[in-house]
Amino acid sequence: MADNFLERHREDYEKRKALWLKRKKRLPGKISPSISKPDDEAL
């Protein structure tokens, strides 16, 4: 473990996390479909 294994993996994790957060901010929120109940629920 003298080859900075943990440090390299931590750096890779931080890069992937930053990329994920950047993409997450760009995407608009999910638009939930509006389902309306019928007036007569016996249908």
C-alpha positions as protocol buffer text, in pm:
chain_id: "A"
residue {
  index: 1
  type: MET
  ca { x: 0 y: 0 z: 0 }
}
residue {
  index: 2
  type: ALA
  ca { x: 298 y: 228 z: -27 }
}
residue {
  index: 3
  type: ASP
  ca { x: 199 y: 336 z: -379 }
}
residue {
  index: 4
  type: ASN
  ca { x: -69 y: 583 z: -262 }
}
residue {
  index: 5
  type: PHE
  ca { x: -350 y: 344 z: -355 }
}
residue {
  index: 6
  type: LEU
  ca { x: -607 y: 505 z: -127 }
}
residue {
  index: 7
  type: GLU
  ca { x: -514 y: 858 z: -227 }
}
residue {
  index: 8
  type: ARG
  ca { x: -552 y: 780 z: -598 }
}
residue {
  index: 9
  type: HIS
  ca { x: -889 y: 617 z: -546 }
}
residue {
  index: 10
  type: ARG
  ca { x: -1003 y: 913 z: -338 }
}
residue {
  index: 11
  type: GLU
  ca { x: -900 y: 1152 z: -618 }
}
residue {
  index: 12
  type: ASP
  ca { x: -1087 y: 943 z: -876 }
}
residue {
  index: 13
  type: TYR
  ca { x: -1392 y: 944 z: -651 }
}
residue {
  index: 14
  type: GLU
  ca { x: -1381 y: 1321 z: -609 }
}
residue {
  index: 15
  type: LYS
  ca { x: -1356 y: 1371 z: -988 }
}
residue {
  index: 16
  type: ARG
  ca { x: -1651 y: 1141 z: -1056 }
}
residue {
  index: 17
  type: LYS
  ca { x: -1853 y: 1309 z: -781 }
}
residue {
  index: 18
  type: ALA
  ca { x: -1785 y: 1657 z: -922 }
}
residue {
  index: 19
  type: LEU
  ca { x: -1886 y: 1543 z: -1271 }
}
residue {
  index: 20
  type: TRP
  ca { x: -2205 y: 1384 z: -1136 }
}
residue {
  index: 21
  type: LEU
  ca { x: -2299 y: 1699 z: -943 }
}
residue {
  index: 22
  type: LYS
  ca { x: -2233 y: 1914 z: -1251 }
}
residue {
  index: 23
  type: ARG
  ca { x: -2461 y: 1697 z: -1463 }
}
residue {
  index: 24
  type: LYS
  ca { x: -2725 y: 1683 z: -1189 }
}
residue {
  index: 25
  type: LYS
  ca { x: -2744 y: 2063 z: -1170 }
}
residue {
  index: 26
  type: ARG
  ca { x: -2792 y: 2092 z: -1546 }
}
residue {
  index: 27
  type: LEU
  ca { x: -3089 y: 1855 z: -1564 }
}
residue {
  index: 28
  type: PRO
  ca { x: -3433 y: 2003 z: -1502 }
}
residue {
  index: 29
  type: GLY
  ca { x: -3647 y: 1853 z: -1230 }
}
residue {
  index: 30
  type: LYS
  ca { x: -3862 y: 1558 z: -1315 }
}
residue {
  index: 31
  type: ILE
  ca { x: -4201 y: 1655 z: -1449 }
}
residue {
  index: 32
  type: SER
  ca { x: -4457 y: 1431 z: -1288 }
}
residue {
  index: 33
  type: PRO
  ca { x: -4749 y: 1341 z: -1510 }
}
residue {
  index: 34
  type: SER
  ca { x: -5070 y: 1498 z: -1393 }
}
residue {
  index: 35
  type: ILE
  ca { x: -5328 y: 1225 z: -1353 }
}
residue {
  index: 36
  type: SER
  ca { x: -5673 y: 1357 z: -1285 }
}
residue {
  index: 37
  type: LYS
  ca { x: -5937 y: 1141 z: -1126 }
}
residue {
  index: 38
  type: PRO
  ca { x: -6263 y: 1112 z: -1312 }
}
residue {
  index: 39
  type: ASP
  ca { x: -6565 y: 1283 z: -1160 }
}
residue {
  index: 40
  type: ASP
  ca { x: -6746 y: 951 z: -1134 }
}
residue {
  index: 41
  type: GLU
  ca { x: -6519 y: 705 z: -950 }
}
residue {
  index: 42
  type: ALA
  ca { x: -6746 y: 414 z: -1038 }
}
residue {
  index: 43
  type: LEU
  ca { x: -6581 y: 392 z: -1382 }
}
